[in-house]
Amino acid sequence: MTTPLWALAAGCVPDAAPWDIPRIAAAAGFLSSGMWVDPKTTWGPDALAKTQQALTDTGIVLVDVEVAWLETHNRATDIQKLIVDVGLALGARNLLVVSRHEDYSASIDQFRDLCERAGDGLRVCLEFGEFTQIKSLQAANTFIDAVDHPSAGILIDLMHIARSHEPLPDLTASRFPYVQACDFLHSSTAMTGRDYIQAAVDDRYCLGDGEGDTKRLSLVRQTKIDVSLEIRSRALREAFPDPVDRAKAIFTRCNRA
């Protein structure tokens, strides 16, 4: 059995270059991190080599690569294929996928195409949330049932499932390869639109510093599956402008049981 990961999510350090994220995570004490792959901005021709070297130098294991957006087509786009291929090349465990596709049937086909490309080398995980086309765990389960592929999974984000007012599922089920953990204010559970997006990208808290369900936080701390600490926080970015210092603060405040 593989050792469950306790990872620094890429979203914690949005000001870092992709290949610097593993080095930041390692300097903070983590053994794992996430990875941004955005060909429209930072992911240029030499990004893969730089990131592979960073992983070799640090021994960091990638919990995921992100983010592949479902949109427009019913087959995988060139950008989506690149993200899958990078995830495979870097040995990531998961690919994070979010849907903004206006055609539900086409989005299922596109997601399945990503799964076919990933094969058994990468779990392709749908992140549901209020700001996406798939807004709840119930809707995500229906979607993944329709995809019907062994590589397909669902990413549980503690903030998003609180917003959808649903119970936490059985995290030992194979459908849920990993969890995004954070704390948050209870007020976010009633937010919609851009207000919720802002809360999700700027107003997350370290575990125990917000108003989230303490039983859920305790369960996630004790779970045997991979956990990505998605502590996207403007307050932390302002208090710790150096990404390494910020990652150290997250590592210290968000200890595993």
PABALO-809928 format. One record per residue: residue number from 1; residue in one letter; z, x, y of N, C-alpha, C in turn. Coordinates in nm, 3 decimals. Each point is the difference from the previous one (the first is absolute). Layout:
BEGIN
     n   res      n_up    n_east   n_north     ca_up   ca_east   ca_north      c_up    c_east   c_north
   NUM     a         Z         X         Y         Z         X          Y         Z         X         Y
...
This chain:
BEGIN
     n   res      n_up    n_east   n_north     ca_up   ca_east   ca_north      c_up    c_east   c_north
     1     m     0.000     0.084    -0.120     0.000    -0.084      0.120     0.000     0.087     0.125
     2     t    -0.085    -0.033     0.097    -0.007     0.078      0.123     0.121    -0.028     0.088
     3     t     0.043     0.100     0.075     0.114    -0.015      0.089    -0.038    -0.089     0.117
     4     p     0.080    -0.103     0.031    -0.034    -0.086      0.113     0.008     0.077     0.131
     5     l    -0.094    -0.029     0.089    -0.011     0.072      0.126     0.082    -0.069     0.110
     6     w     0.052     0.081     0.091     0.070    -0.046      0.121    -0.072     0.069     0.114
     7     a    -0.092    -0.072     0.063    -0.103     0.065      0.081     0.011    -0.031     0.149
     8     l    -0.045     0.095     0.080    -0.019    -0.020      0.143    -0.137    -0.064     0.020
     9     a    -0.004    -0.124     0.046    -0.128    -0.066      0.024    -0.074     0.067     0.115
    10     a    -0.132    -0.002    -0.007    -0.081     0.061      0.106     0.027    -0.066     0.134
    11     g     0.033    -0.130    -0.002     0.024    -0.072      0.124     0.121     0.048     0.078
    12     c     0.088     0.076    -0.065     0.117     0.055      0.071    -0.040     0.108     0.099
    13     v    -0.114     0.064    -0.024    -0.044     0.111      0.084    -0.146    -0.022     0.043
    14     p    -0.027    -0.107     0.074    -0.139    -0.029      0.040    -0.058     0.104     0.093
    15     d     0.086     0.085     0.056    -0.044     0.105      0.091    -0.033     0.130    -0.072
    16     a     0.004     0.001    -0.134    -0.027     0.121     -0.077    -0.140    -0.004    -0.060
    17     a    -0.063     0.116    -0.011    -0.128     0.010     -0.071     0.026    -0.027    -0.148
    18     p    -0.096    -0.057    -0.072     0.022    -0.034     -0.141     0.053     0.116    -0.082
    19     w    -0.062     0.118     0.014     0.040     0.114     -0.082     0.136     0.057     0.039
    20     d     0.054    -0.043     0.115     0.135     0.042      0.038     0.108    -0.090    -0.059
    21     i    -0.036    -0.120    -0.043     0.100    -0.094     -0.051     0.077     0.057    -0.119
    22     p    -0.066     0.059    -0.102     0.077     0.058     -0.111     0.095     0.111     0.047
    23     r    -0.043     0.080     0.096     0.086     0.109      0.048     0.121    -0.056     0.075
    24     i    -0.022    -0.105     0.077     0.110    -0.065      0.071     0.099    -0.060    -0.099
    25     a    -0.054    -0.069    -0.101     0.086    -0.062     -0.101     0.083     0.104    -0.073
    26     a    -0.063     0.109    -0.039     0.071     0.106     -0.073     0.108     0.064     0.087
    27     a    -0.032     0.024     0.127     0.098     0.062      0.090     0.122    -0.089     0.020
    28     a    -0.020    -0.133    -0.016     0.110    -0.094      0.018     0.082    -0.021    -0.126
    29     g    -0.050     0.050    -0.114     0.073    -0.015     -0.126    -0.064    -0.094    -0.100
    30     f    -0.110    -0.065     0.039    -0.068    -0.092     -0.091    -0.079     0.076    -0.106
    31     l    -0.021    -0.065    -0.113    -0.086     0.052     -0.106    -0.133    -0.075    -0.004
    32     s    -0.013    -0.100     0.087    -0.119    -0.085     -0.002    -0.030    -0.050     0.141
    33     s    -0.128    -0.033     0.022    -0.041    -0.061      0.126    -0.119    -0.090    -0.024
    34     g    -0.034    -0.075     0.103    -0.125    -0.073      0.002    -0.105     0.082     0.072
    35     m    -0.121    -0.057     0.015    -0.110     0.074      0.063    -0.095    -0.095     0.071
    36     w    -0.028     0.031     0.128    -0.105    -0.070      0.074    -0.137     0.054    -0.040
    37     v    -0.095    -0.089    -0.021    -0.140     0.042     -0.019    -0.085    -0.091     0.088
    38     d    -0.037     0.050     0.117    -0.078    -0.079      0.095    -0.121     0.081     0.046
    39     p    -0.116    -0.020    -0.064    -0.119     0.077      0.035    -0.047    -0.021     0.144
    40     k     0.046    -0.108     0.065    -0.043    -0.027      0.137     0.079     0.083     0.102
    41     t     0.111     0.059    -0.043     0.081     0.076      0.095     0.027     0.142    -0.051
    42     t     0.105     0.018    -0.079     0.047     0.134     -0.034    -0.057     0.058    -0.129
    43     w    -0.059    -0.085    -0.085    -0.042     0.051     -0.131    -0.143     0.055     0.007
    44     g    -0.010     0.128     0.038    -0.130     0.065      0.012    -0.039     0.075    -0.125
    45     p    -0.107     0.081     0.007    -0.054     0.069     -0.118     0.098     0.096    -0.067
    46     d     0.090     0.061     0.078     0.092     0.097     -0.058     0.137    -0.059    -0.033
    47     a     0.016    -0.130     0.018     0.132    -0.062     -0.018     0.047     0.006    -0.144
    48     l    -0.091    -0.022    -0.096     0.040    -0.001     -0.140     0.054     0.137    -0.041
    49     a    -0.071     0.106     0.036     0.044     0.135     -0.037     0.134     0.034     0.065
    50     k     0.017    -0.035     0.127     0.126     0.026      0.069     0.115    -0.075    -0.066
    51     t    -0.025    -0.124    -0.039     0.106    -0.081     -0.060     0.033     0.049    -0.140
    52     q    -0.102     0.036    -0.077     0.025     0.056     -0.133     0.085     0.126     0.009
    53     q    -0.028     0.085     0.101     0.078     0.122      0.017     0.145    -0.032     0.036
    54     a     0.018    -0.101     0.085     0.136    -0.040      0.039     0.078    -0.051    -0.121
    55     l    -0.065    -0.077    -0.086     0.067    -0.050     -0.120     0.034     0.114    -0.095
    56     t    -0.091     0.095    -0.013     0.025     0.117     -0.085     0.117     0.082     0.053
    57     d     0.002     0.021     0.131     0.104     0.083      0.062     0.138    -0.065    -0.009
    58     t     0.005    -0.133     0.007     0.129    -0.070      0.009     0.047    -0.062    -0.131
    59     g    -0.094    -0.027    -0.091     0.036    -0.072     -0.122     0.020    -0.149     0.021
    60     i    -0.034    -0.050     0.119     0.014    -0.142      0.030    -0.096    -0.082    -0.088
    61     v     0.050    -0.114    -0.051    -0.080    -0.095     -0.075    -0.029    -0.119     0.091
    62     l    -0.123    -0.046     0.005    -0.036    -0.112      0.087     0.030    -0.133    -0.068
    63     v     0.082    -0.081     0.066     0.026    -0.134     -0.051    -0.121    -0.090     0.023
    64     d    -0.075     0.025     0.109    -0.119    -0.082      0.025    -0.093     0.067     0.100
    65     v    -0.121    -0.053     0.007    -0.092     0.024      0.110    -0.027    -0.134     0.065
    66     e    -0.020     0.001     0.132    -0.023    -0.125      0.072    -0.089     0.023     0.121
    67     v    -0.062    -0.104     0.045     0.000    -0.135     -0.049    -0.146    -0.041    -0.018
    68     a    -0.029    -0.071    -0.107    -0.134    -0.056     -0.021     0.003    -0.146     0.042
    69     w    -0.080    -0.034     0.100    -0.006    -0.138      0.050    -0.110    -0.078    -0.070
    70     l     0.035    -0.113    -0.058    -0.102    -0.089     -0.055    -0.066    -0.074     0.115
    71     e    -0.134     0.007     0.007    -0.072    -0.067      0.108    -0.151     0.002    -0.026
    72     t    -0.068    -0.096     0.054    -0.146    -0.005      0.017    -0.080    -0.017    -0.130
    73     h     0.019     0.089    -0.098    -0.086     0.003     -0.117     0.069    -0.050    -0.126
    74     n    -0.079    -0.012    -0.108     0.060    -0.035     -0.130     0.003     0.120    -0.094
    75     r    -0.043     0.115     0.049     0.008     0.125     -0.077     0.072     0.105     0.084
    76     a     0.048     0.103    -0.065     0.070     0.107      0.071    -0.094     0.067     0.101
    77     t     0.051     0.023     0.120    -0.077     0.068      0.104     0.010     0.151    -0.020
    78     d    -0.082     0.075     0.075     0.006     0.146     -0.011     0.138     0.054     0.041
    79     i     0.059    -0.059     0.104     0.132     0.045      0.043     0.104    -0.030    -0.107
    80     q    -0.006    -0.118    -0.058     0.095    -0.035     -0.106    -0.016     0.092    -0.120
    81     k    -0.125     0.030    -0.037    -0.024     0.091     -0.112     0.059     0.138     0.029
    82     l    -0.016     0.047     0.124     0.055     0.130      0.037     0.152     0.000    -0.016
    83     i     0.067    -0.106     0.044     0.145    -0.006     -0.010     0.044     0.001    -0.146
    84     v    -0.069    -0.074    -0.085     0.030     0.002     -0.144    -0.018     0.140    -0.056
    85     d    -0.112     0.063     0.034    -0.030     0.134     -0.053     0.102     0.103     0.048
    86     v     0.043    -0.013     0.125     0.103     0.091      0.052     0.131    -0.021    -0.076
    87     g     0.036    -0.126    -0.021     0.122    -0.028     -0.075    -0.003     0.060    -0.139
    88     l    -0.114    -0.009    -0.067    -0.013     0.059     -0.133     0.008     0.152     0.006
    89     a    -0.068     0.059     0.099    -0.002     0.146      0.013     0.138     0.056     0.032
    90     l     0.080    -0.076     0.073     0.132     0.048      0.041     0.110    -0.039    -0.099
    91     g    -0.036    -0.073    -0.102     0.099    -0.040     -0.100     0.098    -0.105     0.048
    92     a    -0.040    -0.079     0.098     0.087    -0.108      0.049     0.022    -0.103    -0.110
    93     r     0.113    -0.066     0.006     0.029    -0.101     -0.101    -0.059    -0.136     0.034
    94     n    -0.015    -0.029     0.131    -0.043    -0.134      0.041    -0.096     0.007     0.118
    95     l    -0.081    -0.103     0.011    -0.084    -0.024      0.117     0.049    -0.129     0.065
    96     l     0.031     0.006     0.129     0.046    -0.117      0.073    -0.121    -0.073     0.059
    97     v    -0.009    -0.129    -0.028    -0.112    -0.082      0.043     0.052    -0.120     0.078
    98     v    -0.065    -0.031     0.112     0.035    -0.117      0.081    -0.127    -0.081     0.025
    99     s     0.013    -0.132    -0.004    -0.118    -0.084      0.019    -0.005    -0.061     0.139
   100     r    -0.115     0.021     0.066    -0.034    -0.077      0.120    -0.136    -0.066    -0.020
   101     h    -0.033    -0.020    -0.127    -0.129    -0.056     -0.039     0.000    -0.151     0.023
   102     e    -0.104    -0.050     0.065    -0.009    -0.142      0.028    -0.057    -0.080    -0.117
   103     d    -0.059     0.069    -0.098    -0.056    -0.066     -0.117     0.089     0.033    -0.120
   104     y     0.078    -0.099    -0.044     0.100     0.023     -0.104    -0.065     0.047    -0.131
   105     s    -0.105    -0.066    -0.041    -0.066     0.036     -0.125    -0.058     0.141     0.006
   106     a    -0.062     0.035     0.113    -0.056     0.134      0.016     0.110     0.105     0.001
   107     s     0.116    -0.032     0.055     0.111     0.096      0.004     0.052     0.028    -0.140
   108     i     0.000    -0.098    -0.086     0.040     0.021     -0.140    -0.097     0.095    -0.068
   109     d    -0.129    -0.023     0.021    -0.101     0.087     -0.060     0.011     0.143     0.053
   110     q     0.025     0.013     0.130     0.011     0.133      0.059     0.123     0.073    -0.054
   111     f     0.111    -0.071    -0.013     0.121     0.061     -0.055    -0.022     0.044    -0.144
   112     r    -0.068    -0.084    -0.077    -0.029     0.035     -0.140    -0.088     0.124    -0.008
   113     d    -0.095     0.011     0.094    -0.087     0.117      0.004     0.081     0.128     0.027
   114     l     0.101    -0.009     0.087     0.088     0.113      0.024     0.076     0.038    -0.127
   115     c     0.044    -0.102    -0.073     0.072     0.025     -0.125    -0.090     0.070    -0.101
   116     e    -0.124    -0.041    -0.007    -0.094     0.062     -0.094    -0.019     0.148     0.036
   117     r    -0.009     0.029     0.129    -0.019     0.139      0.041     0.126     0.083    -0.028
   118     a     0.116    -0.061     0.020     0.126     0.072     -0.023     0.027     0.023    -0.148
   119     g    -0.049    -0.090    -0.085     0.025     0.012     -0.143     0.149     0.000    -0.029
   120     d     0.041     0.087    -0.093     0.143     0.006     -0.032     0.069     0.116     0.073
   121     g    -0.069     0.058     0.100     0.057     0.113      0.071     0.079    -0.037     0.124
   122     l    -0.006    -0.128     0.039     0.059    -0.041      0.127     0.027    -0.150    -0.007
   123     r     0.121    -0.042     0.033     0.028    -0.144      0.011    -0.048    -0.048     0.137
   124     v    -0.073    -0.108     0.001    -0.054    -0.056      0.123     0.088    -0.119     0.037
   125     c     0.078     0.016     0.108     0.107    -0.095      0.030    -0.025    -0.077     0.129
   126     l     0.005    -0.130    -0.010    -0.017    -0.088      0.114     0.132    -0.013     0.076
   127     e    -0.003     0.028     0.128     0.115    -0.026      0.087    -0.021    -0.134     0.068
   128     f     0.086    -0.096    -0.028    -0.008    -0.129      0.067     0.089     0.003     0.124
   129     g    -0.028    -0.089     0.094     0.081    -0.006      0.121    -0.053    -0.104     0.096
   130     e     0.081    -0.042     0.093    -0.033    -0.107      0.094    -0.124     0.031     0.080
   131     f    -0.026     0.127     0.027    -0.114     0.038      0.084    -0.128     0.020    -0.081
   132     t     0.004    -0.022    -0.130    -0.117     0.019     -0.086    -0.054    -0.134    -0.048
   133     q    -0.110     0.005    -0.072    -0.056    -0.123     -0.057     0.082    -0.050    -0.119
   134     i     0.076     0.090    -0.063     0.087    -0.036     -0.112     0.143     0.011     0.051
   135     k     0.063    -0.114     0.030     0.121     0.001      0.080     0.130    -0.008    -0.079
   136     s    -0.006    -0.022    -0.130     0.121    -0.020     -0.078    -0.013     0.062    -0.137
   137     l     0.113     0.017    -0.067    -0.003     0.049     -0.138    -0.070    -0.100    -0.091
   138     q     0.024    -0.127     0.023    -0.068    -0.101     -0.082    -0.151     0.013     0.013
   139     a    -0.049     0.014     0.122    -0.144     0.015      0.022    -0.049     0.131    -0.060
   140     a     0.079     0.107     0.008    -0.039     0.128     -0.058    -0.010    -0.009    -0.151
   141     n     0.093    -0.069    -0.063    -0.006    -0.018     -0.145    -0.126    -0.077    -0.041
   142     t    -0.033    -0.104     0.076    -0.121    -0.077     -0.029    -0.124     0.088     0.014
   143     f    -0.002     0.083     0.104    -0.113     0.090      0.025    -0.015     0.100    -0.114
   144     i     0.109     0.065    -0.040    -0.007     0.102     -0.105    -0.032    -0.062    -0.135
   145     d     0.046    -0.122    -0.024    -0.040    -0.071     -0.122    -0.152    -0.017    -0.004
   146     a    -0.059    -0.032     0.116    -0.145    -0.020      0.007    -0.074     0.133    -0.016
   147     v     0.055     0.109     0.051    -0.063     0.131     -0.016    -0.005     0.038    -0.147
   148     d     0.110    -0.021    -0.069     0.007     0.018     -0.146    -0.048     0.139    -0.043
   149     h     0.069     0.103     0.051    -0.033     0.138     -0.035     0.129     0.077    -0.025
   150     p     0.005     0.084    -0.102     0.126     0.070     -0.032     0.048     0.096     0.108
   151     s    -0.088     0.045     0.089     0.042     0.091      0.106     0.056    -0.074     0.122
   152     a    -0.016    -0.132     0.003     0.042    -0.078      0.116     0.150    -0.022     0.000
   153     g     0.061     0.013     0.119     0.142    -0.024      0.014     0.031    -0.055     0.138
   154     i     0.129    -0.023     0.022     0.047    -0.053      0.128     0.108     0.093     0.055
   155     l    -0.011     0.031     0.128     0.102     0.077      0.069     0.097    -0.098     0.066
   156     i     0.127     0.012    -0.034     0.103    -0.079      0.066     0.054     0.078     0.119
   157     d    -0.010    -0.059     0.119     0.059     0.056      0.121     0.119    -0.090     0.036
   158     l     0.118     0.059     0.014     0.120    -0.080      0.021    -0.006    -0.083     0.128
   159     m    -0.063     0.052     0.103    -0.012    -0.075      0.125    -0.094    -0.119    -0.017
   160     h    -0.111     0.024    -0.071    -0.100    -0.107     -0.015     0.051    -0.112    -0.092
   161     i     0.071     0.035    -0.105     0.048    -0.105     -0.090     0.114    -0.079     0.065
   162     a     0.075     0.064     0.089     0.100    -0.075      0.077    -0.070    -0.098     0.093
   163     r    -0.111     0.045     0.060    -0.076    -0.087      0.091    -0.061    -0.118    -0.075
   164     s    -0.038     0.017    -0.126    -0.059    -0.110     -0.077     0.105    -0.090    -0.065
   165     h     0.129     0.036     0.016     0.111    -0.081     -0.048    -0.006    -0.026    -0.150
   166     e    -0.031     0.108    -0.074    -0.012    -0.011     -0.146     0.104     0.090    -0.067
   167     p     0.038    -0.034    -0.123     0.093     0.087     -0.073    -0.069     0.129    -0.043
   168     l     0.079     0.102    -0.016    -0.052     0.126     -0.051    -0.036    -0.019    -0.147
   169     p    -0.120     0.044    -0.042    -0.038    -0.018     -0.141     0.069     0.101    -0.090
   170     d    -0.024    -0.013    -0.128     0.051     0.095     -0.098    -0.077     0.131     0.018
   171     l     0.066     0.100     0.057    -0.069     0.125      0.033    -0.030     0.085    -0.123
   172     t     0.049    -0.042    -0.116    -0.035     0.072     -0.122    -0.136    -0.045    -0.055
   173     a    -0.055    -0.107     0.055    -0.130    -0.049     -0.045    -0.109     0.100     0.039
   174     s    -0.096     0.021    -0.088    -0.102     0.102      0.022    -0.088    -0.030     0.121
   175     r    -0.001    -0.123     0.045    -0.081    -0.038      0.115     0.046     0.068     0.128
   176     f     0.125     0.047     0.004     0.059     0.055      0.122     0.031     0.148    -0.018
   177     p    -0.100     0.088     0.023     0.020     0.143     -0.024     0.095     0.066     0.098
   178     y     0.007    -0.053     0.123     0.089     0.061      0.098     0.038    -0.098     0.109
   179     v     0.101     0.042     0.077     0.056    -0.083      0.106    -0.002     0.079     0.130
   180     q    -0.029    -0.070     0.112     0.020     0.058      0.132     0.134    -0.050     0.051
   181     a     0.093     0.092     0.023     0.135    -0.036      0.040     0.024     0.029     0.146
   182     c     0.075    -0.089     0.065     0.044     0.020      0.137     0.107    -0.105     0.027
   183     d     0.066     0.012     0.112     0.085    -0.105      0.051    -0.067    -0.056     0.125
   184     f     0.050    -0.113     0.050    -0.069    -0.069      0.110     0.096    -0.101     0.060
   185     l    -0.039    -0.055     0.114     0.079    -0.105      0.064    -0.039    -0.135    -0.057
   186     h     0.099    -0.088    -0.012    -0.027    -0.133     -0.056    -0.100    -0.077     0.085
   187     s    -0.005     0.029     0.130    -0.092    -0.072      0.089    -0.146     0.018    -0.041
   188     s    -0.032     0.109    -0.070    -0.139     0.024     -0.041    -0.048    -0.101    -0.103
   189     t     0.093    -0.065    -0.069    -0.040    -0.095     -0.105    -0.059    -0.129     0.056
   190     a     0.008    -0.018     0.131    -0.059    -0.118      0.064    -0.119     0.035     0.088
   191     m    -0.034     0.128     0.008    -0.108     0.044      0.088    -0.137    -0.029    -0.060
   192     t    -0.099    -0.012     0.087    -0.139    -0.019     -0.042    -0.089     0.088     0.085
   193     g    -0.126     0.013    -0.045    -0.102     0.067      0.080     0.037     0.140     0.043
   194     r    -0.032     0.033     0.125     0.020     0.135      0.050     0.148     0.036     0.010
   195     d     0.085    -0.101     0.019     0.143     0.028      0.004     0.048     0.059    -0.132
   196     y    -0.048    -0.058    -0.111     0.042     0.053     -0.129    -0.064     0.137    -0.028
   197     i    -0.125     0.017     0.038    -0.065     0.130     -0.017     0.078     0.108     0.073
   198     q     0.041    -0.029     0.125     0.077     0.098      0.077     0.132     0.031    -0.070
   199     a     0.066    -0.102    -0.051     0.126     0.023     -0.071    -0.022     0.086    -0.123
   200     a    -0.111    -0.024    -0.070    -0.026     0.073     -0.124    -0.035     0.147     0.024
   201     v    -0.061     0.031     0.114    -0.041     0.138      0.024     0.096     0.077     0.091
   202     d     0.090    -0.073     0.069     0.087     0.066      0.098     0.149    -0.024    -0.020
   203     d     0.036    -0.105    -0.071     0.141    -0.043      0.001     0.062    -0.008    -0.139
   204     r    -0.035     0.093    -0.086     0.068     0.009     -0.130     0.121     0.092     0.016
   205     y     0.093    -0.015    -0.094     0.124     0.076      0.006     0.025     0.073    -0.131
   206     c     0.080     0.105     0.008     0.045     0.067     -0.122     0.088    -0.096    -0.080
   207     l     0.008     0.023    -0.129     0.071    -0.091     -0.090     0.146    -0.012     0.042
   208     g     0.044    -0.125     0.022     0.137    -0.025      0.041     0.021    -0.006     0.149
   209     d    -0.102     0.035     0.080     0.015     0.000      0.146    -0.049    -0.130     0.064
   210     g    -0.061    -0.088    -0.078    -0.051    -0.125      0.053     0.078    -0.119    -0.051
   211     e    -0.072    -0.112    -0.018     0.064    -0.125     -0.042    -0.059    -0.055    -0.129
   212     g    -0.069     0.086    -0.077    -0.060    -0.044     -0.125     0.106    -0.032    -0.105
   213     d    -0.045    -0.069    -0.105     0.088    -0.040     -0.110     0.056     0.125    -0.068
   214     t     0.132     0.016     0.005     0.062     0.121     -0.057    -0.016     0.006    -0.151
   215     k    -0.006    -0.116    -0.066    -0.019     0.000     -0.145    -0.138     0.053    -0.036
   216     r    -0.100    -0.037     0.078    -0.136     0.050     -0.024    -0.007     0.151     0.024
   217     l     0.064     0.044     0.107    -0.001     0.143      0.029     0.067     0.078    -0.113
   218     s     0.110    -0.053    -0.051     0.071     0.066     -0.109    -0.085     0.002    -0.126
   219     l    -0.069    -0.110    -0.028    -0.084    -0.008     -0.119    -0.114     0.102     0.009
   220     v    -0.061     0.010     0.118    -0.111     0.095      0.016     0.050     0.143    -0.012
   221     r     0.118     0.027     0.052     0.056     0.134     -0.014     0.020     0.038    -0.146
   222     q     0.028    -0.099    -0.084     0.030     0.026     -0.140    -0.121    -0.017    -0.093
   223     t    -0.111    -0.050     0.053    -0.115    -0.027     -0.084    -0.057     0.127    -0.061
   224     k    -0.063    -0.016    -0.114    -0.059     0.114     -0.071    -0.149     0.015     0.030
   225     i    -0.050    -0.077     0.098    -0.140     0.016      0.038    -0.008     0.081     0.128
   226     d    -0.122     0.038     0.038    -0.021     0.081      0.119     0.035    -0.079     0.126
   227     v     0.060     0.069     0.096     0.035    -0.060      0.128    -0.057     0.085     0.113
   228     s    -0.073    -0.065     0.090    -0.053     0.065      0.119     0.080    -0.051     0.119
   229     l     0.065     0.091     0.072     0.082    -0.038      0.115    -0.091    -0.021     0.121
   230     e    -0.029    -0.126     0.028    -0.091    -0.036      0.110     0.085    -0.027     0.124
   231     i     0.053     0.107     0.060     0.087    -0.013      0.117    -0.083     0.029     0.125
   232     r    -0.085    -0.095     0.035    -0.082     0.012      0.121     0.085    -0.046     0.118
   233     s     0.038     0.092     0.085     0.099    -0.030      0.102    -0.030     0.071     0.131
   234     r    -0.022    -0.077     0.103    -0.019     0.059      0.133     0.128     0.071     0.044
   235     a     0.115    -0.059    -0.031     0.127     0.061      0.039     0.017     0.138    -0.063
   236     l    -0.036     0.013    -0.126     0.009     0.131     -0.066    -0.102     0.097     0.056
   237     r    -0.119    -0.050     0.033    -0.102     0.090      0.058     0.046     0.052     0.135
   238     e     0.069    -0.084     0.076     0.049     0.043      0.131     0.121     0.092    -0.014
   239     a     0.089    -0.031    -0.094     0.120     0.082     -0.019    -0.032     0.134    -0.065
   240     f    -0.104     0.000    -0.086    -0.039     0.122     -0.072    -0.150     0.021     0.016
   241     p    -0.042     0.052     0.115    -0.144     0.022      0.022    -0.061     0.100    -0.096
   242     d     0.080     0.091    -0.053    -0.049     0.093     -0.102    -0.002    -0.073    -0.134
   243     p    -0.116    -0.011    -0.066    -0.009    -0.074     -0.126     0.092     0.051    -0.110
   244     v     0.026     0.131    -0.003     0.091     0.054     -0.102     0.142    -0.050     0.024
   245     d     0.044     0.002     0.124     0.134    -0.051      0.032     0.011    -0.148    -0.034
   246     r    -0.106    -0.074     0.028    -0.001    -0.143     -0.032     0.008    -0.023    -0.150
   247     a    -0.077     0.076    -0.075     0.001    -0.014     -0.146     0.137     0.037    -0.056
   248     k     0.064     0.101     0.058     0.134     0.038     -0.044     0.100    -0.112     0.026
   249     a    -0.013    -0.066     0.114     0.089    -0.112      0.031    -0.019    -0.114    -0.100
   250     i    -0.125    -0.028    -0.036    -0.027    -0.105     -0.098     0.055     0.039    -0.137
   251     f    -0.021     0.123    -0.038     0.050     0.049     -0.130     0.152    -0.013    -0.008
   252     t     0.069     0.035     0.108     0.146    -0.003      0.002     0.053    -0.143    -0.001
   253     r    -0.065    -0.088     0.077     0.051    -0.137      0.014    -0.041    -0.091    -0.116
   254     c    -0.106     0.035    -0.070    -0.054    -0.088     -0.105     0.017     0.066    -0.137
   255     n     0.123     0.029    -0.037     0.023     0.064     -0.129    -0.019    -0.099    -0.114
   256     r    -0.044     0.054    -0.114    -0.012    -0.083     -0.122     0.137    -0.011    -0.063
   257     a     0.023    -0.106    -0.077     0.132    -0.021     -0.062     0.034     0.117    -0.090
